[in-house]
Amino acid sequence: MWTVAGILLASGFILYLEAPNLARNAMMKELGIFLIVLLIGTAVGIMEAVKLPIPNPLTLITAIHKPISDMMNAFLK
């Protein structure tokens, strides 16, 4: 519980420090990417703190590329 609160507090502090400067300088694309990366990092940190299983990104990549690879191998034989 305290770990999750600490992660949220740290994320909020980072947002407090970085977002106003990006918005003030009209860096809207950078602000959007910053928010997405901060959200993903916060979510992964919370998942790790509460001991939830974090999926491996390689599993998704393999699931996408395996059918394509099989089709290319069959085509080239």
C-alpha positions, 0 to 999 in steps of 0.5 A: 500500500505504501509502495503504491502511494510512493510510486504515485507520489513520485510520478506526480512530482515528476509530472509537476516538474516537467509538464508545465515547462513542456506546456508553456513552450507549446511542446504538445507532442513531447508532452503527449509522449511524456505523459504516455511514457510516465503512465506506462512506467507508473503502471509497471511500477505499481504492478511490480509493487503489488506482485502482479505478473508483468507480461513479456513483450517478446511474447506479443512480438512472437505471436505477431511474427510467427504466422508471417515467418511460417508463411514466408518459409512455406513460400520459399520452400 
